[in-house]
Amino acid sequence: MYQAKIYITLKDGVLDPQGSIVEKTLHAMDHKEVQKVKVGKYIEVLLDQGNRESAEKRVDEICKGLLANSVIEEYTFELVEVGA
């Protein structure tokens, strides 16, 4: 069994209005050192897969098929083996 920790963010160059608002708000709170904020998604998925290779393949399919919009988003993930 594997737990996939999936991180989805906007691709570089794609307008990130949420990130901009967070950045402006942090500046207004006197956190002037903040240079750039990107807002994304974090998703956890538990997979009943026999081995790491098949789990990686399945997570990649899930991300491409549903979780990430490949036109404007990119994703990374990490797998953690967990007990059943």
C-alpha positions in Angstrom: 0.0 0.0 0.0 1.3 3.5 -0.9 0.3 7.0 0.0 0.8 9.5 -2.7 1.4 13.1 -1.7 0.6 15.2 -4.8 1.5 18.8 -5.3 -0.1 20.8 -8.1 0.9 24.3 -9.0 0.4 26.7 -11.9 3.1 26.6 -14.6 5.5 29.5 -14.7 4.0 32.3 -16.7 0.4 31.5 -15.9 -1.3 34.3 -14.0 -1.8 33.4 -10.3 -4.4 35.9 -8.9 -4.5 34.0 -5.5 -0.8 34.2 -5.2 -0.8 37.9 -6.0 -3.4 38.6 -3.4 -1.5 36.6 -0.7 1.7 38.4 -1.6 0.1 41.9 -1.4 -1.5 41.0 1.9 1.8 39.8 3.3 3.4 43.1 2.2 0.6 45.0 3.9 1.3 43.0 7.1 4.9 44.3 6.9 6.4 41.1 5.4 8.2 43.0 2.7 10.9 40.3 2.3 8.3 38.1 0.5 9.1 38.2 -3.2 6.7 35.8 -4.9 3.8 33.6 -3.8 2.4 30.7 -5.7 -0.8 29.1 -4.5 -1.5 25.4 -5.4 -3.2 22.3 -4.3 -2.1 19.4 -2.1 -3.8 16.0 -2.4 -3.2 12.7 -0.7 -4.3 9.4 -2.3 -4.0 6.0 -0.7 -3.3 3.3 -3.3 -3.5 -0.5 -3.0 -0.7 -1.3 -5.4 1.7 -4.2 -5.2 4.9 -2.3 -6.0 6.3 1.2 -6.3 6.6 1.2 -10.1 2.9 0.4 -10.6 1.9 2.9 -7.9 4.0 5.6 -9.6 2.4 4.8 -13.0 -1.1 4.9 -11.5 -0.6 8.2 -9.7 0.8 9.7 -12.9 -2.4 8.5 -14.8 -4.6 10.0 -12.0 -2.9 13.3 -12.2 -3.0 13.5 -16.0 -6.6 12.3 -16.2 -8.3 14.3 -13.4 -6.3 16.2 -10.8 -4.1 18.5 -12.9 -5.0 20.6 -15.9 -1.9 20.0 -18.1 -2.5 23.2 -20.0 -1.8 25.5 -17.0 -0.7 23.3 -14.2 2.2 21.0 -13.3 2.5 18.4 -10.6 4.9 16.4 -8.6 4.3 13.6 -6.2 6.1 11.5 -3.6 5.2 8.0 -2.6 5.3 6.7 0.9 4.9 3.0 1.7 2.4 2.5 4.4 1.1 -0.6 6.3 -2.2 -2.1 5.2 
